């Protein structure tokens, strides 16, 4: 698997959801709740039920803790569930665990 998203081992990572929009009403979603689970390639949870934090203006984030046990170069799946009123959204994407070398 080729991943363009990275989880930095030993570093706190913020996972952002920006300008969350209601596609029908074409308005920014505020007051939503959400959780993120992170699973390894075997489907085993390495972090679960990370709560979503609202910033405002349809922007939200999750805090992925620095002390999470990750293995270098392994692939992980971030599974996000967001609920607003009666609407539930599911987002999933893959990320690779790497050490931050300090160079982009």
C-alpha positions in Angstrom: 0.0 0.0 0.0 1.2 3.5 -0.8 0.3 6.1 1.8 0.6 9.8 1.4 -0.7 10.5 4.9 1.8 10.1 7.8 1.5 9.4 11.5 4.7 10.6 13.3 5.9 8.1 15.9 6.4 9.8 19.3 4.7 13.0 18.2 1.2 14.3 18.8 -0.7 14.4 15.5 -3.7 16.5 14.9 -6.2 15.1 12.3 -8.3 17.9 10.9 -11.8 17.9 9.4 -12.2 21.4 7.8 -15.2 23.1 6.5 -17.6 20.2 7.3 -20.5 21.1 5.1 -24.1 19.9 4.9 -24.3 19.1 1.2 -28.1 19.5 1.0 -28.4 22.8 2.8 -25.0 24.0 1.6 -24.2 25.3 5.1 -21.3 24.7 7.5 -21.9 22.0 10.1 -21.6 23.1 13.7 -22.2 21.1 16.9 -21.3 17.8 15.4 -19.8 15.0 17.5 -17.3 12.4 16.3 -14.9 9.7 17.2 -11.8 8.3 15.5 -10.5 4.8 15.8 -7.0 3.8 14.5 -6.4 0.2 13.5 -3.4 -1.7 12.2 -3.2 -3.7 9.0 -4.7 -6.7 10.9 -7.7 -4.7 12.0 -6.5 -4.5 15.6 -7.3 -1.2 17.3 -4.2 0.8 18.5 -6.3 3.8 19.5 -10.1 3.9 19.9 -12.8 6.4 20.6 -10.7 9.5 20.2 -13.2 12.4 20.7 -13.5 15.1 18.1 -13.0 18.7 19.1 -14.9 21.6 17.5 -13.0 24.7 16.6 -15.8 26.6 14.9 -16.9 27.5 11.4 -17.3 23.8 10.5 -13.7 23.0 11.5 -12.9 20.1 13.9 -9.9 18.0 14.9 -8.8 14.8 16.7 -5.7 14.5 18.8 -3.6 11.4 18.1 -1.4 10.9 21.2 2.3 10.8 21.0 2.5 7.7 23.3 0.5 5.5 20.9 2.4 2.3 20.1 3.1 2.5 16.4 5.6 0.4 14.3 7.8 2.3 11.8 6.7 1.9 8.1 3.5 0.0 9.1 0.2 1.1 7.6 -2.7 2.1 9.8 -6.4 3.0 9.0 -8.0 6.0 10.6 -11.8 5.4 10.9 -13.8 8.5 11.6 -17.5 8.7 12.4 -19.2 12.1 12.6 -22.8 12.7 13.7 -24.8 15.9 13.3 -28.5 15.6 14.1 -29.8 12.6 12.3 -26.9 12.5 9.8 -23.9 10.3 10.2 -20.8 10.5 8.1 -18.1 7.9 7.8 -14.5 8.7 6.6 -11.7 6.3 6.4 -8.1 6.7 5.2 -4.8 5.1 5.5 -1.6 6.5 7.0 1.9 5.2 7.4 3.9 5.4 10.7 7.3 7.1 10.4 9.8 8.9 12.6 9.9 12.7 12.1 13.3 13.4 10.6 12.8 17.1 10.7 13.0 17.5 6.9 9.9 17.9 4.6 
